[in-house]
Structures are given as structure tokens and as C-alpha cells.
Amino acid sequence: MRHCGEAVGDRGRGPAPVRGHIVTTTYLEITARSELRAARSSRASCTIVRVEEPTPALNRFLYVAVGQSWAWNDRLEWDAARWREYVDRPELETWVAYASGTPAGYFELERQGDDIEIVYFGLLPDFIGLGLGGRLLETALERTFDLGAGRAWVHTCSLDHPRALGNYLARGMRVYRTEVDHGSAVRRD
């Protein structure tokens, strides 16, 4: 399980501090396709495609491009072998949103028994504010149910985009836990 201030990955490494932040982490879930609420139309069109061949360089690019503004730094030191190990697992799927042929965002899904976690989700900076996030999240949640998930879950925190929580709630996800870390938050991998 990834906690805000940390991410799924090489759990053997120690924490890197996120200094000067009180971090609120909100865990959300959805348990039935019927609870999913469709996204509004976006101002930009996009195509969302599954990455059929695990490609470490692509996942690294997306991770850096999306996460640079949100303190996603836990995987920056991963070498090619570690990225290969991460993406080359049957329980992981990566999906990419393209707008006019340009990568606009992505999500990673990881099966965990009957549950599926949205491990990473986000847009590249140039595509924020165009309404693509709702469509991307709707697609991610639809995919979890296509895969037979009994529950899809995600967490977001106060280090993420300010509209992230609202997007999750607007798609029909509900909060099942909130944690507040008063200054000792770590980003761990």
C-alpha cells in the first residue's frame, strides 16, 4: 500500500523527507461500476491507450513528466533494471492518454487480490485544466471493473494537484480513511 508522501516501488530503500509540510492523505474507493459517474466533456479530445509492451523508459518519462510538480521523487534514482522489474509484472497495467498525438497523462493499475489500486494517475502540465483528468479517471475506473475488481482504490494527498480529490469524488469514489501527518511525512520507495 502506498501512503502519501511515499509511493509503491522499491520498498527496501529508506525514506527521503518531504520537509515543511503537514500532509493530509485521503484514501478513496469504489466498489461497483454502477457507482461510477461519467466525466463532463473536456475542452480537448484525447485517446487513451493501454501500453501493450512493458516499456521502462516510457513509464519513467511519464512518472517524471507528470510528477515533477507534485514531489514525485521516490523513483528518480531507479536504474533501467529496476524500472524493468517494476513494469514487467502481470499485475501492472499502464495506460496513456494522447491529445493530438502527444502524451497528455497516464495511469497505472495494480491488481492486489480482488482489489485494484490506481497506483499513479495524472496529467502532464500542459494538459492540466482542459478537462482531461475526469475522462482519464473514468477510463481507469472502468478498466478496474473490466478486470473484475471487487474494489478500486486510490489515495491522494495535499502534495498532489489541488483538484485531485474533487476529481475522485466527482467520479463516484468515496472516502474511507483520512490521515494527517504533522510534519514527519516521508516520501518512500
Secondary structure as GFF3:
##gff-version 3
##sequence-region A 1 189
A	DSSP	beta_strand	16	17	.	.	.	ID=ss1
A	DSSP	beta_strand	22	30	.	.	.	ID=ss2
A	DSSP	three_ten_helix	33	35	.	.	.	ID=ss3
A	DSSP	beta_strand	47	50	.	.	.	ID=ss4
A	DSSP	alpha_helix	56	67	.	.	.	ID=ss5
A	DSSP	alpha_helix	80	87	.	.	.	ID=ss6
A	DSSP	beta_strand	92	99	.	.	.	ID=ss7
A	DSSP	beta_strand	102	112	.	.	.	ID=ss8
A	DSSP	beta_strand	115	123	.	.	.	ID=ss9
A	DSSP	three_ten_helix	125	127	.	.	.	ID=ss10
A	DSSP	alpha_helix	132	146	.	.	.	ID=ss11
A	DSSP	beta_strand	151	157	.	.	.	ID=ss12
A	DSSP	alpha_helix	164	170	.	.	.	ID=ss13
A	DSSP	beta_strand	174	182	.	.	.	ID=ss14
A	DSSP	beta_strand	186	187	.	.	.	ID=ss15
###
